[in-house]
Amino acid sequence: MPDPFDNPTEAIVHLAHELKDLEHRAIAVYEPIVNTIIASRSNDVGHIEQTLDGLLGFAGSDDGLRLFKSLCRHY
């Protein structure tokens, strides 16, 4: 199997797919955390801020931005 990094275009496409996969995994991890914070009406500022910091890296996606905004509104 050829190395995808031999061709710069293929390398970029490969990295884009990897970033998309990472984004999907992050949303799957953060969504229950955000939902729990909101449902429990948590006022734990440290936990909320730490979660917002983590979500910020994924706010470029629709789902990431949705979670970020939801938690900001709660905060």
Jmol script that loads the backbone (N, CA, C; Angstrom):
load data "model"
ATOM      1  N   MET A   1       0.849  -1.180   0.000  1.00  0.00           N
ATOM      2  CA  MET A   1       0.000   0.000   0.000  1.00  0.00           C
ATOM      3  C   MET A   1       0.894   1.241   0.000  1.00  0.00           C
ATOM      4  N   PRO A   2       0.634   2.181  -0.907  1.00  0.00           N
ATOM      5  CA  PRO A   2       1.462   3.382  -0.981  1.00  0.00           C
ATOM      6  C   PRO A   2       1.248   4.285   0.234  1.00  0.00           C
ATOM      7  N   ASP A   3       2.288   4.963   0.589  1.00  0.00           N
ATOM      8  CA  ASP A   3       2.239   5.909   1.704  1.00  0.00           C
ATOM      9  C   ASP A   3       1.446   7.140   1.272  1.00  0.00           C
ATOM     10  N   PRO A   4       0.365   7.519   1.995  1.00  0.00           N
ATOM     11  CA  PRO A   4      -0.437   8.678   1.583  1.00  0.00           C
ATOM     12  C   PRO A   4       0.330   9.990   1.658  1.00  0.00           C
ATOM     13  N   PHE A   5       1.449   9.977   2.342  1.00  0.00           N
ATOM     14  CA  PHE A   5       2.217  11.210   2.486  1.00  0.00           C
ATOM     15  C   PHE A   5       3.246  11.389   1.380  1.00  0.00           C
ATOM     16  N   ASP A   6       3.296  10.469   0.401  1.00  0.00           N
ATOM     17  CA  ASP A   6       4.173  10.635  -0.752  1.00  0.00           C
ATOM     18  C   ASP A   6       3.657  11.733  -1.670  1.00  0.00           C
ATOM     19  N   ASN A   7       2.360  11.898  -1.728  1.00  0.00           N
ATOM     20  CA  ASN A   7       1.733  12.909  -2.569  1.00  0.00           C
ATOM     21  C   ASN A   7       1.150  13.978  -1.648  1.00  0.00           C
ATOM     22  N   PRO A   8       1.590  15.244  -1.790  1.00  0.00           N
ATOM     23  CA  PRO A   8       1.099  16.291  -0.879  1.00  0.00           C
ATOM     24  C   PRO A   8      -0.419  16.457  -0.888  1.00  0.00           C
ATOM     25  N   THR A   9      -1.052  16.315  -2.032  1.00  0.00           N
ATOM     26  CA  THR A   9      -2.503  16.447  -2.098  1.00  0.00           C
ATOM     27  C   THR A   9      -3.180  15.329  -1.318  1.00  0.00           C
ATOM     28  N   GLU A  10      -2.702  14.111  -1.499  1.00  0.00           N
ATOM     29  CA  GLU A  10      -3.264  12.986  -0.762  1.00  0.00           C
ATOM     30  C   GLU A  10      -3.035  13.143   0.738  1.00  0.00           C
ATOM     31  N   ALA A  11      -1.891  13.706   1.089  1.00  0.00           N
ATOM     32  CA  ALA A  11      -1.598  13.917   2.509  1.00  0.00           C
ATOM     33  C   ALA A  11      -2.587  14.900   3.127  1.00  0.00           C
ATOM     34  N   ILE A  12      -2.896  15.953   2.395  1.00  0.00           N
ATOM     35  CA  ILE A  12      -3.844  16.952   2.900  1.00  0.00           C
ATOM     36  C   ILE A  12      -5.232  16.340   3.043  1.00  0.00           C
ATOM     37  N   VAL A  13      -5.645  15.582   2.054  1.00  0.00           N
ATOM     38  CA  VAL A  13      -6.958  14.926   2.106  1.00  0.00           C
ATOM     39  C   VAL A  13      -7.000  13.949   3.278  1.00  0.00           C
ATOM     40  N   HIS A  14      -5.912  13.202   3.449  1.00  0.00           N
ATOM     41  CA  HIS A  14      -5.844  12.245   4.561  1.00  0.00           C
ATOM     42  C   HIS A  14      -5.962  12.969   5.904  1.00  0.00           C
ATOM     43  N   LEU A  15      -5.248  14.067   6.059  1.00  0.00           N
ATOM     44  CA  LEU A  15      -5.307  14.834   7.309  1.00  0.00           C
ATOM     45  C   LEU A  15      -6.697  15.426   7.539  1.00  0.00           C
ATOM     46  N   ALA A  16      -7.337  15.875   6.472  1.00  0.00           N
ATOM     47  CA  ALA A  16      -8.688  16.424   6.599  1.00  0.00           C
ATOM     48  C   ALA A  16      -9.659  15.355   7.095  1.00  0.00           C
ATOM     49  N   HIS A  17      -9.527  14.144   6.574  1.00  0.00           N
ATOM     50  CA  HIS A  17     -10.379  13.047   7.042  1.00  0.00           C
ATOM     51  C   HIS A  17     -10.101  12.717   8.509  1.00  0.00           C
ATOM     52  N   GLU A  18      -8.840  12.736   8.891  1.00  0.00           N
ATOM     53  CA  GLU A  18      -8.474  12.472  10.285  1.00  0.00           C
ATOM     54  C   GLU A  18      -9.052  13.540  11.208  1.00  0.00           C
ATOM     55  N   LEU A  19      -9.000  14.804  10.798  1.00  0.00           N
ATOM     56  CA  LEU A  19      -9.558  15.890  11.609  1.00  0.00           C
ATOM     57  C   LEU A  19     -11.074  15.746  11.744  1.00  0.00           C
ATOM     58  N   LYS A  20     -11.734  15.355  10.672  1.00  0.00           N
ATOM     59  CA  LYS A  20     -13.181  15.151  10.709  1.00  0.00           C
ATOM     60  C   LYS A  20     -13.536  14.015  11.671  1.00  0.00           C
ATOM     61  N   ASP A  21     -12.761  12.936  11.625  1.00  0.00           N
ATOM     62  CA  ASP A  21     -12.986  11.823  12.548  1.00  0.00           C
ATOM     63  C   ASP A  21     -12.789  12.259  14.000  1.00  0.00           C
ATOM     64  N   LEU A  22     -11.739  13.027  14.243  1.00  0.00           N
ATOM     65  CA  LEU A  22     -11.472  13.537  15.593  1.00  0.00           C
ATOM     66  C   LEU A  22     -12.619  14.412  16.072  1.00  0.00           C
ATOM     67  N   GLU A  23     -13.113  15.243  15.180  1.00  0.00           N
ATOM     68  CA  GLU A  23     -14.238  16.115  15.506  1.00  0.00           C
ATOM     69  C   GLU A  23     -15.463  15.298  15.913  1.00  0.00           C
ATOM     70  N   HIS A  24     -15.775  14.255  15.176  1.00  0.00           N
ATOM     71  CA  HIS A  24     -16.929  13.408  15.502  1.00  0.00           C
ATOM     72  C   HIS A  24     -16.749  12.722  16.856  1.00  0.00           C
ATOM     73  N   ARG A  25     -15.545  12.262  17.130  1.00  0.00           N
ATOM     74  CA  ARG A  25     -15.285  11.609  18.426  1.00  0.00           C
ATOM     75  C   ARG A  25     -15.394  12.607  19.563  1.00  0.00           C
ATOM     76  N   ALA A  26     -14.890  13.824  19.349  1.00  0.00           N
ATOM     77  CA  ALA A  26     -14.949  14.852  20.399  1.00  0.00           C
ATOM     78  C   ALA A  26     -16.390  15.230  20.707  1.00  0.00           C
ATOM     79  N   ILE A  27     -17.201  15.372  19.681  1.00  0.00           N
ATOM     80  CA  ILE A  27     -18.608  15.714  19.897  1.00  0.00           C
ATOM     81  C   ILE A  27     -19.301  14.594  20.675  1.00  0.00           C
ATOM     82  N   ALA A  28     -18.981  13.358  20.338  1.00  0.00           N
ATOM     83  CA  ALA A  28     -19.577  12.215  21.047  1.00  0.00           C
ATOM     84  C   ALA A  28     -19.192  12.218  22.524  1.00  0.00           C
ATOM     85  N   VAL A  29     -18.005  12.709  22.846  1.00  0.00           N
ATOM     86  CA  VAL A  29     -17.550  12.776  24.239  1.00  0.00           C
ATOM     87  C   VAL A  29     -18.151  13.989  24.950  1.00  0.00           C
ATOM     88  N   TYR A  30     -18.149  15.139  24.276  1.00  0.00           N
ATOM     89  CA  TYR A  30     -18.584  16.376  24.925  1.00  0.00           C
ATOM     90  C   TYR A  30     -20.103  16.512  25.046  1.00  0.00           C
ATOM     91  N   GLU A  31     -20.858  15.928  24.136  1.00  0.00           N
ATOM     92  CA  GLU A  31     -22.306  16.117  24.182  1.00  0.00           C
ATOM     93  C   GLU A  31     -22.928  15.644  25.498  1.00  0.00           C
ATOM     94  N   PRO A  32     -22.618  14.447  25.987  1.00  0.00           N
ATOM     95  CA  PRO A  32     -23.219  14.052  27.274  1.00  0.00           C
ATOM     96  C   PRO A  32     -22.731  14.911  28.443  1.00  0.00           C
ATOM     97  N   ILE A  33     -21.511  15.390  28.361  1.00  0.00           N
ATOM     98  CA  ILE A  33     -20.984  16.262  29.428  1.00  0.00           C
ATOM     99  C   ILE A  33     -21.779  17.554  29.470  1.00  0.00           C
ATOM    100  N   VAL A  34     -21.947  18.174  28.307  1.00  0.00           N
ATOM    101  CA  VAL A  34     -22.705  19.432  28.229  1.00  0.00           C
ATOM    102  C   VAL A  34     -24.150  19.203  28.663  1.00  0.00           C
ATOM    103  N   ASN A  35     -24.757  18.127  28.183  1.00  0.00           N
ATOM    104  CA  ASN A  35     -26.145  17.844  28.551  1.00  0.00           C
ATOM    105  C   ASN A  35     -26.306  17.648  30.054  1.00  0.00           C
ATOM    106  N   THR A  36     -25.349  16.981  30.678  1.00  0.00           N
ATOM    107  CA  THR A  36     -25.405  16.763  32.125  1.00  0.00           C
ATOM    108  C   THR A  36     -25.248  18.071  32.889  1.00  0.00           C
ATOM    109  N   ILE A  37     -24.318  18.906  32.458  1.00  0.00           N
ATOM    110  CA  ILE A  37     -24.118  20.207  33.117  1.00  0.00           C
ATOM    111  C   ILE A  37     -25.406  21.016  33.065  1.00  0.00           C
ATOM    112  N   ILE A  38     -26.016  21.065  31.901  1.00  0.00           N
ATOM    113  CA  ILE A  38     -27.225  21.867  31.723  1.00  0.00           C
ATOM    114  C   ILE A  38     -28.405  21.252  32.483  1.00  0.00           C
ATOM    115  N   ALA A  39     -28.598  19.946  32.351  1.00  0.00           N
ATOM    116  CA  ALA A  39     -29.737  19.287  33.001  1.00  0.00           C
ATOM    117  C   ALA A  39     -29.658  19.369  34.520  1.00  0.00           C
ATOM    118  N   SER A  40     -28.432  19.317  35.055  1.00  0.00           N
ATOM    119  CA  SER A  40     -28.270  19.374  36.509  1.00  0.00           C
ATOM    120  C   SER A  40     -28.207  20.811  37.030  1.00  0.00           C
ATOM    121  N   ARG A  41     -28.252  21.750  36.101  1.00  0.00           N
ATOM    122  CA  ARG A  41     -28.150  23.179  36.458  1.00  0.00           C
ATOM    123  C   ARG A  41     -26.889  23.463  37.264  1.00  0.00           C
ATOM    124  N   SER A  42     -25.816  22.832  36.850  1.00  0.00           N
ATOM    125  CA  SER A  42     -24.543  22.957  37.552  1.00  0.00           C
ATOM    126  C   SER A  42     -24.053  24.401  37.548  1.00  0.00           C
ATOM    127  N   ASN A  43     -23.502  24.801  38.682  1.00  0.00           N
ATOM    128  CA  ASN A  43     -22.867  26.111  38.820  1.00  0.00           C
ATOM    129  C   ASN A  43     -21.369  25.969  39.058  1.00  0.00           C
ATOM    130  N   ASP A  44     -20.823  24.803  38.758  1.00  0.00           N
ATOM    131  CA  ASP A  44     -19.406  24.538  38.948  1.00  0.00           C
ATOM    132  C   ASP A  44     -18.622  25.273  37.860  1.00  0.00           C
ATOM    133  N   VAL A  45     -18.202  26.482  38.186  1.00  0.00           N
ATOM    134  CA  VAL A  45     -17.551  27.363  37.224  1.00  0.00           C
ATOM    135  C   VAL A  45     -16.308  26.714  36.620  1.00  0.00           C
ATOM    136  N   GLY A  46     -15.514  26.063  37.422  1.00  0.00           N
ATOM    137  CA  GLY A  46     -14.296  25.429  36.928  1.00  0.00           C
ATOM    138  C   GLY A  46     -14.591  24.356  35.896  1.00  0.00           C
ATOM    139  N   HIS A  47     -15.572  23.524  36.190  1.00  0.00           N
ATOM    140  CA  HIS A  47     -15.946  22.442  35.264  1.00  0.00           C
ATOM    141  C   HIS A  47     -16.530  23.010  33.971  1.00  0.00           C
ATOM    142  N   ILE A  48     -17.381  24.019  34.106  1.00  0.00           N
ATOM    143  CA  ILE A  48     -17.997  24.638  32.926  1.00  0.00           C
ATOM    144  C   ILE A  48     -16.923  25.296  32.067  1.00  0.00           C
ATOM    145  N   GLU A  49     -16.022  26.046  32.681  1.00  0.00           N
ATOM    146  CA  GLU A  49     -14.974  26.723  31.917  1.00  0.00           C
ATOM    147  C   GLU A  49     -14.028  25.722  31.260  1.00  0.00           C
ATOM    148  N   GLN A  50     -13.705  24.657  31.953  1.00  0.00           N
ATOM    149  CA  GLN A  50     -12.841  23.632  31.375  1.00  0.00           C
ATOM    150  C   GLN A  50     -13.527  22.978  30.173  1.00  0.00           C
ATOM    151  N   THR A  51     -14.802  22.735  30.278  1.00  0.00           N
ATOM    152  CA  THR A  51     -15.558  22.144  29.174  1.00  0.00           C
ATOM    153  C   THR A  51     -15.632  23.114  28.002  1.00  0.00           C
ATOM    154  N   LEU A  52     -15.873  24.383  28.273  1.00  0.00           N
ATOM    155  CA  LEU A  52     -15.883  25.385  27.206  1.00  0.00           C
ATOM    156  C   LEU A  52     -14.529  25.473  26.520  1.00  0.00           C
ATOM    157  N   ASP A  53     -13.458  25.429  27.302  1.00  0.00           N
ATOM    158  CA  ASP A  53     -12.108  25.460  26.715  1.00  0.00           C
ATOM    159  C   ASP A  53     -11.899  24.292  25.758  1.00  0.00           C
ATOM    160  N   GLY A  54     -12.334  23.106  26.170  1.00  0.00           N
ATOM    161  CA  GLY A  54     -12.194  21.938  25.318  1.00  0.00           C
ATOM    162  C   GLY A  54     -13.045  22.028  24.072  1.00  0.00           C
ATOM    163  N   LEU A  55     -14.255  22.542  24.217  1.00  0.00           N
ATOM    164  CA  LEU A  55     -15.168  22.666  23.090  1.00  0.00           C
ATOM    165  C   LEU A  55     -14.710  23.707  22.079  1.00  0.00           C
ATOM    166  N   LEU A  56     -13.974  24.681  22.543  1.00  0.00           N
ATOM    167  CA  LEU A  56     -13.543  25.758  21.657  1.00  0.00           C
ATOM    168  C   LEU A  56     -12.778  25.227  20.449  1.00  0.00           C
ATOM    169  N   GLY A  57     -12.030  24.176  20.644  1.00  0.00           N
ATOM    170  CA  GLY A  57     -11.278  23.589  19.545  1.00  0.00           C
ATOM    171  C   GLY A  57     -12.155  22.945  18.491  1.00  0.00           C
ATOM    172  N   PHE A  58     -13.418  22.720  18.803  1.00  0.00           N
ATOM    173  CA  PHE A  58     -14.324  22.051  17.872  1.00  0.00           C
ATOM    174  C   PHE A  58     -15.507  22.930  17.500  1.00  0.00           C
ATOM    175  N   ALA A  59     -15.446  24.206  17.872  1.00  0.00           N
ATOM    176  CA  ALA A  59     -16.540  25.134  17.583  1.00  0.00           C
ATOM    177  C   ALA A  59     -16.600  25.524  16.115  1.00  0.00           C
ATOM    178  N   GLY A  60     -15.653  25.061  15.319  1.00  0.00           N
ATOM    179  CA  GLY A  60     -15.687  25.322  13.885  1.00  0.00           C
ATOM    180  C   GLY A  60     -16.671  24.424  13.159  1.00  0.00           C
ATOM    181  N   SER A  61     -17.160  23.399  13.831  1.00  0.00           N
ATOM    182  CA  SER A  61     -18.159  22.510  13.224  1.00  0.00           C
ATOM    183  C   SER A  61     -19.540  22.909  13.732  1.00  0.00           C
ATOM    184  N   ASP A  62     -20.555  22.551  12.990  1.00  0.00           N
ATOM    185  CA  ASP A  62     -21.924  22.897  13.391  1.00  0.00           C
ATOM    186  C   ASP A  62     -22.280  22.306  14.754  1.00  0.00           C
ATOM    187  N   ASP A  63     -21.975  21.020  14.948  1.00  0.00           N
ATOM    188  CA  ASP A  63     -22.305  20.373  16.223  1.00  0.00           C
ATOM    189  C   ASP A  63     -21.469  20.926  17.368  1.00  0.00           C
ATOM    190  N   GLY A  64     -20.206  21.182  17.119  1.00  0.00           N
ATOM    191  CA  GLY A  64     -19.347  21.747  18.145  1.00  0.00           C
ATOM    192  C   GLY A  64     -19.805  23.135  18.555  1.00  0.00           C
ATOM    193  N   LEU A  65     -20.174  23.940  17.567  1.00  0.00           N
ATOM    194  CA  LEU A  65     -20.662  25.293  17.846  1.00  0.00           C
ATOM    195  C   LEU A  65     -21.979  25.249  18.609  1.00  0.00           C
ATOM    196  N   ARG A  66     -22.847  24.311  18.238  1.00  0.00           N
ATOM    197  CA  ARG A  66     -24.133  24.156  18.935  1.00  0.00           C
ATOM    198  C   ARG A  66     -23.908  23.853  20.417  1.00  0.00           C
ATOM    199  N   LEU A  67     -22.995  22.909  20.704  1.00  0.00           N
ATOM    200  CA  LEU A  67     -22.703  22.570  22.100  1.00  0.00           C
ATOM    201  C   LEU A  67     -22.075  23.747  22.832  1.00  0.00           C
ATOM    202  N   PHE A  68     -21.142  24.417  22.172  1.00  0.00           N
ATOM    203  CA  PHE A  68     -20.472  25.575  22.775  1.00  0.00           C
ATOM    204  C   PHE A  68     -21.480  26.651  23.133  1.00  0.00           C
ATOM    205  N   LYS A  69     -22.372  26.970  22.195  1.00  0.00           N
ATOM    206  CA  LYS A  69     -23.383  27.999  22.445  1.00  0.00           C
ATOM    207  C   LYS A  69     -24.342  27.591  23.565  1.00  0.00           C
ATOM    208  N   SER A  70     -24.737  26.326  23.564  1.00  0.00           N
ATOM    209  CA  SER A  70     -25.641  25.857  24.620  1.00  0.00           C
ATOM    210  C   SER A  70     -25.024  26.017  25.994  1.00  0.00           C
ATOM    211  N   LEU A  71     -23.769  25.651  26.092  1.00  0.00           N
ATOM    212  CA  LEU A  71     -23.101  25.764  27.391  1.00  0.00           C
ATOM    213  C   LEU A  71     -22.842  27.224  27.759  1.00  0.00           C
ATOM    214  N   CYS A  72     -22.548  28.057  26.772  1.00  0.00           N
ATOM    215  CA  CYS A  72     -22.377  29.493  27.049  1.00  0.00           C
ATOM    216  C   CYS A  72     -23.664  30.096  27.583  1.00  0.00           C
ATOM    217  N   ARG A  73     -24.782  29.719  26.978  1.00  0.00           N
ATOM    218  CA  ARG A  73     -26.086  30.254  27.438  1.00  0.00           C
ATOM    219  C   ARG A  73     -26.357  29.828  28.880  1.00  0.00           C
ATOM    220  N   HIS A  74     -26.004  28.590  29.191  1.00  0.00           N
ATOM    221  CA  HIS A  74     -26.177  28.091  30.561  1.00  0.00           C
ATOM    222  C   HIS A  74     -25.289  28.867  31.521  1.00  0.00           C
ATOM    223  N   TYR A  75     -24.052  29.085  31.123  1.00  0.00           N
ATOM    224  CA  TYR A  75     -23.055  29.741  31.960  1.00  0.00           C
ATOM    225  C   TYR A  75     -23.476  31.165  32.267  1.00  0.00           C
TER     226      TYR A  75
END
end "model"
wireframe off; spacefill off
backbone 0.3
color backbone group
